[in-house]
Amino acid sequence: MDKEESPQIPRRTTRSLASTSTSNIKPASKENNSLESLTINDLLVGGDPISLDDIISSFPGRSSQIHEIVRLLGPLNSPILPMFVYGGASTGKTSIILQLFKHLQRPLVYSSCRTCYNQRILFESVLNQLLLHRKNAANCYTNAKRCERPSDFINFLREALTSVIDNLKVKSEKSISEKNMHGGMGNMIYLVFDNFHLVRDWDKSSTILPLLFNLYDMLKMPEVGLIFISSTSPDTFYSTNMGYVEPIPIYFPDYTESDMRKILLRNQANQKLYSSFLDVALRPFCRITRQVGELSSALKPLFEKYCEPLSDKGKGVVPNEDMKRRLFNHIKPHIASSLNDVFKVSSPPSSETESGKETKLKGNLKRSERSEEIGDLDFHMSTSAKYLLISAFLASRNPATLDASLFDSKGGSDNRKRKRKASEKALEKKEMLEEELLMKGPGTFPLERLIAIFQCIVSVGEDPSDEEEQNNEELGAQCGSGSLMSDVLLQLSTLCNANFIFKGKSCPIEGSTRYRSTISEDLALKVARSLKFPLSKYLYRS
């Protein structure tokens, strides 16, 4: 069988590709699942051809990034410098890269550093694709090459790339001889490393990162292009000068509210009804998360609630102003609870008139005088975001050495410790320390410390009225801890974008990113008060 006439198989379908062009992607044929050998055509992104205009219309707000990537890729057989595509999660980076390669019909080797979770698996994944090797029962599911050392990888990679490039040149010459003006796939081969930020957490990241960034200089092959896709900026990788050619950065910002509306309206049976629903529901949810998947999942049950007063789930309904008001009044009580459901941290009891708390409220009257003056929050924030904001504030204000004593099993510092009259010298020293703290500003902290404080305080809130209630809350917190971490990381990104938390560069000693709280103590007290959280109990006072 002629290798060039071998049918293509669909490859590398991302979440966005599956939702936008599922009908256009050809199903994998049974023949390709057999023991047939792969061909150079299998390095193409499978599916029907797609135009550049279709790609731009499929990704609202990404026209400038799409045109920039196309410009950098250049015409057929154009050498390129390495590219570094970065931006927050769910901003269309991977989907756009794959769609553009489908449009351009150029071969690539795609490896995700999420599924290839160490250097050996990454090396062998790249080599398997370049050597057109498919693991199956016939070869006992072995790899084309066993490769653990970086030096072996470079040698194997150069050999495999040379073979692929020679194959591409033969194919291009054949296309030209057949008077194909397009020139076929060209002579270029592109290596795409997705989720590249995860490499920093690998055991041998200090070795693998310089290796991958130096591939361009070590290979010295103009027919090879490198594309890195990351959720973090290039600054997080450039802590030291490693002597490599810095990739060209391409930033994908978070989707705007208008972009989110266009994305969510796609594939809706009744776009006019869904548009009226987004008029009332989208803005508060966009303040919490800009991830398409998160928003779609959170809005789906709320939209079903929105359609309850309508017959046949609102099919074919064109809402007028009166209907919009009625539907809004129906859904309004459910929006706040749905916002908290996005991040699974249960809110403390909202009732303030329980008889068992009257004595405690009287005892805390003096402590809450300042909170009464501050007032309530004038914007909505999910419960998880509030706890995370308090955690960041405490991490910036408190010395790290006191975390163990402040967040012990007893819950906070003991204010009933021995109190003796402070001398004039001690008071003067205290004032100097407070002034020094004010001049230095809030301190920085790593992500690990923030999460540790967050885990300690989410179960505190306001002390439950009895032991049984406390056990129930602790049990709920433990059950939700698995899914909580991913929610916390997503929420942290949102708070950084809102400038409540500042994300700095990675520490050259620790190698981890440092954060700093930017909120004032008054705002922290407002947030704590809305949660009935005893902030002063955990705040270090010199």
N, C-alpha and C positions, 0 to 999 in steps of 0.2 A: 504493500500500500504506500502510495506517495505521501511522504510526511507533510507536504505543503497542502494537500487536499484533506488532511485530517480535520474533522469538525472541531470547533472551539467549545470549550466548556465554560459555563458561567463561574466567575470567581470573585472573591472579595466583595461580597454584598454587605454594606453597612446598614445600620438602622435607618438612616435617612434614605438610602437607595431603595431599601425594601418598601418604604412607605410611599415613595414618589414614583417609582417606575417598576413596580412588581410585574405588571402586565407586559412590560417590554423585555424582560429578561427571559431568555430561552431556558426551558427546563433541561436539566442534565440528561443526556441520552444514556441509555443502558450500555451502549457500546463503550462510552468513556469510563464507565464503572468497571469495565472488564480489565484484562491484563494488557491492553494496548499501551504501547510506549507513548510518552508525552512528546510533543513537538514544540518548535519555537513559537507556534501560534498560541500555545497555552500560557505564554507570558503576557498575553493581552488581557485586558479586562473584558470579560464576556458580556454578551447582550447586544441588542440592536444598536446601530449607530445613533448618536445624539448630537444635536447641533449646539453651538455655543449659546445661541439665544435661549434654547430650552434650559440649559444649565443655569443661566442668569435668572430666568423666570422661576426656576425651582428653588432658588436660594435668595430670598429677599434681603436687601441690604449688603450683599456680597459682590456687587458688580465690580468695585474697585479692586478687591482682592483677586477675583477671577481674572480680570484683565492683566493684573500685575504678574500673576503666575504664568499666564500664557506668554506674556512679553519676555519673561526670564527664560522660559523653556525655548523660545525662539523657533525659527523654521526647522524643518527636518534636518537632522545631522548637525545641529548647532551645539557645540560644547557649552556647558553651563558650569557656573560656580555652585558649590553646595548651597541649598536653601534650608532655612529654618522657619517652619510654619508653626506659629504658636498662638494660643488664646485659651480662654476658659473652656470647660467641658461643654459639649453639645453646642458648639458654635459653627459646625459644618466643615471643619478642617479636612478630616479624612474623606468625607463624602465628596467634597469638591475636588480634591486631588484625584480620586478614582474616576469620577465622572469626566474630568478633563482628559485623563489618559484614555478613557473610552472614546471620547470625541476625537482625540488626536491619533488614536490607533497606534500607540507606541508601547513597546514592551517594558514591563517593570517587574521587579522582585519586591513583593510586599511582605514585611515581617512586623508583627506587633510585639512590642516588648512586654505586653500584658500576658499573652499566651506563651511567648518565649521568655520565660521568667528567669533565666540565667544565661551566662555567656555561651555555654556549650550548646544549649538548645537553640539559641539565636544563630550561632555559627552554622550548625547543621541544617537549620531551616533555610538559610540563605543558599547554602551549597546544594541542598536538595532541589530547589527551584531552578538554579542555574544549570545543574547537571540533568535537568528534566527527569528527575527521579521521583516516583510515587511509591510510598510504602504500602505494601499489600501482603497477602498471605504467601504469595509466590516467593518473595524475598524475606519472609519472616519478619516483616515490618521493621526492617533495619534501614539505617540511613545510608546515603550514598558514600559519605565519608564520616569516620569518627574523628571529631575535632574538638579538643578541649583547650589547647594552648593557642594564644593569639598569633604566635609565629607560624604555626601550622595553618591557621585560618588565612593568613595573608598569602601564603604559598598556594593553598588550594583555591582561594578566591581568584588570584591572578590567572591560574590555569583555566578555571571555569569561565571567567569573563572573556578570556582570549578565544575560547572555543565558541561561546555564544556570539561574540562580535564577528568572528569569521563566518559563522552561519548566517548572520544578518546581512553581511556584505554580499554573500552569494545570492541570498534571496533578493536583495536590492538590485543587483546586476541583472538577475533574471527578470525582475519587474520592468527594468528600463529596456531590456531587449525586447520585451513584449509590448513596448510602447505605452507602458503605464506611466503617465505623467506624474502621478502622485509619488512614485518611487517606493511604494510598499511601506514597510515599517521603519525604514531607515537603518542606520548603523548604531544608534545610541541605545544603551540599556541603562535603566534607572533603578537604583536601590532606595527603597522607601522604608524608613524606620519609624513606625507609629508608636504612640505612647512612650516617647523617648525619655520623658521625665522620670519614668519608673526605674530607669537604669541606675539612677543615683542611690537607690535603696538596695542595690545588689551587693553581695559580699565583696566582689572585686571591682566595684565601681571606679576606684581610683586608677585601675588599669584599663578597663573596657572603654571608659569615656574618652581618654586621649586617643585610644586606638581608633575608635569610630570617627572622631573628628579629624584624625590624621589620614584617613583612608584616601582622601583626594591627593595628598602629597605623596603618600607611599606608593599608590598604584601608578600614578603618572600616566593615566589612560584617558585621553580626551573623550573617548566614546562612552565613558561612565559618568552618570549624574547621580548626585546624592541629595536626598530630601529627608529632613528630620521633622517629625510632627510631634509637638509637645504641648502640654497644658500649662507649662511655666515658661517664663521669658528666658532669653539667652543669658541674661545676667546671672541666673542661678547656676550656670555651667562654667562661667568664665572667671571663677574666683582666683585662679592663678594663670599666668601666661604659659601655655603649653606649646607655643610656637606653631600652631596650625592656622590655616586660612579660615577666618571667621565666616560662617555661613551668612548668606543674605537673609535678614529677618523679614518675615511677612506676618503682620499682626492681624488676628481675627478678633475684633471687639465683641462684647456681648450683644445679643440682638436687642434692638430698641423695642419699645412697646408696640410701635407700628409694625415692625417686622414680625413680631410674635403674632400679631393679629392676622397678618397675611398667611403665615405658616399654619396657624390653627384653623383658618377658614378653608384650607385646601381639603378636598375629599369629604366635605360636609354635604349631606343630602339637602339640607335647607339652610343655605348660607345666610339668608336674610334673618331667619330666626336665631341662628347661632351668633350672628353679628350683634343683634340686640342683647343677647346673653353676655357677650364679651364686653359690651358697653358698661355693664355693672360689675362684672366679675374679674376682668383681666387685670386692671390696675392694681388692686390690693395683692393679687397673687404675684405680679411682676416685681413687687417690692421685696418679696421673699426669695424667689428664684427666677432665673431666666432660662432654665434648661427646658428644652422642648418636651422631652420625655416626662419630666417631673410635672410640668404644667398640664400636659395632656391627660396624665393619670389623675391629677387632682381635680381637673375641671369636668371630667366625664361624669362622675356621680352627681356633681352639682348641677350639670346641665339636665340630667334625668329628673332631678327634683324641680328644675325650672319648667320642664315640660309637663309636670303632673296635672296642672289644671286644664291642659289641652287634650283634645281627643286624638286618638291614633298617634300619640307621642309627637304631635306637632307637624306631621308630614303635610307638606303643601301649604302650611299656614304662613301668611304674610302679616306680621304683627303691625298694628297701628299704634299710635301714641297711647291710647287708652289701654290697650292690651299690654303694652310694655310696662305701664305703671302697675297694672295688676300682677303681672309676672314678677316684677321687681319686689313688690310688697310680699309676695309669696316666698321669694328666695332670700330676702334680706336677713331673717333670723338665722339662716343656715350658713351664711358666708363666714362669720367669725369662727365657728366650730370647724369648718372645712379648712380654714387657714392653719389652725393648730394641728389638724390631722396630717398636714403635709410633713411635719416634723414631729415624730412620735414621742414627745415629752408631755406627760399628762399635767394639766394645770392643777394648781392647788385648789381646795374648796373655795368657792366664790362667796359663800354666805358669810356676812359680817355680823350677824345678830345671834349667833349660837350662844346659848346661855353659858356653856362651859368656858367661853373665851372672855367673858366680861371682866373677870378678875385680872386676867393677864393683860388685857388692854389698858386697864387702869394702872397696872404696875409699869407698863411701858410708855405711859403718857409723856413723861419727861423726855424719854429718848426719842419719841416721835414728833416733838415740837418742830424740829427743823423740817421733817418730812411734810408736815402739814403746810408749812410755808411754801415748800417747793411746788406742790400741786401734782397733778397727774400728767402722764405722757400725752402729748398732743399728736401722736402718730401711732399707727398700728404696727405691732411687731409680734411675731410668733413667740410662743413660750420658750422654744428651744433657742431662738436668737437672743432673748433676754438673758437666759442663763449663760449663754456663751459670751455675751457682752460683759456680764458681771465677772465671769471667769477671767476675761482679758484684763479688766480693770484691776482685779486683785493681783493678777500676775505682774502687772506693771508697777503697782504700788507697794507690794509686799516683797521683802527680800526672799530669795529662793530658799535660803537656809532655814526659814521659819515655816515652810509649808507643812513639815511633819507635825509640828506642834499646833499650828492653826487648824489643820484639817485632820485632826486625830479622830478616834472613834467617839469621843465625847462631843465633837462638833464645835469647833471654834475655840478661841482663847477663853480662859476663865477670868472673868472680870471681877471675881470675888476673892482673888488672891490678896495677899497682905498689902494693905495700903497704908503707907506711912507718909507723914507730911513731908513734901518735897522741900529740900533746902533751896536757898536762893541760887546757889551754884548749879544745882541740878536743873532748876527751871531755866537758867540761862543757857545751859548746855542743850536742853531740849529745844529751846527756841532756835539755837544755832543749827541743830540738826534738821529742824523743820524748814529753816531758810535754805539750807544746803539741798534738801530734797526738792524744794520748790525750784531752785536754780537748775538742778540737774534734770528735772522733768521726769516723766514716767520712764521706767526702765524697759528693756526688751526682754523677750522670753521665747523659748523654742516651742514648737507645736506640741511636743510631748508633755511639757509642763502645763500648757493650756488645757489639753484633754484630761490630764490627771485632776486638775482643779475642777473642771467641768463635771467629771464623774463624781467628785466628792460632794458637790453642792446641789446637783439636780434632785437628790432625794431629800434635801433638807427643807427648803421653802419655809413655810410657817410650821412650827412643831404641831403634829397631830394631837388631837384632844385625848386620845387614848392609845394604848399599846397596840390594839388590834388594827387600828387605822394605819399606824406606822408600818406594821408588818405588811399590810396590803400594798402600801405605796412602794416599799422596798422591793417586794416581789415583782410589781409591775415594772419597776426600773430595770431589774435584772433581766426580765423576759424581753424587754425591748432593746437591750444593750447591743445585740448583734447588728440590728439594722440602724442603730443610733449613730455609730461611728461614721458611716457614709453620709448620713444627714448632717452631722456636725461639720464635716469637711466641705460640703456644699454650702452650708450656711456661713461658714467662715469666709468663703470666697465672696459671698454677697455682702457681708459686713465690711470686707476690705474694699469692695467697689463703692460702698456707701461712705467710705472714709471714717467709719467708726473705729476700725482697726487698721493700722499701717503695717504693710508687709515690706520688710527690708530685704537686703541682700543676704546671702548665706554667710554664716560666720566662718572665717578661714580656719579656725581651730576646730570647731565642732563639725563643720561641713553641713549644717542644717540651717534652714531659713529662720530668721528672727522676726518677731512681731512686736508691735507696741500699741497699747490702747491710747486712743486720742480723745476720749470723752472726759468731760469734767466730772467732779465728784457729785455735783448737783444732779446731773443727768443719771449717773450711776444710782443715786438714791431714788430718783424717780422710777427707774426700772426695777430696783429692788422692792420698792413699795408696792408696785403693781403685782409683784409675785408674792408679797408678804414674806420676803426674804430678809433675815437679820444681817444686813451688810456690815454694820458697825462691829458685829461680833467677830467678823473675819478680817477686818481691816487693821493692819498694823499701825499703831500710833507710837512714834518714838518718844 
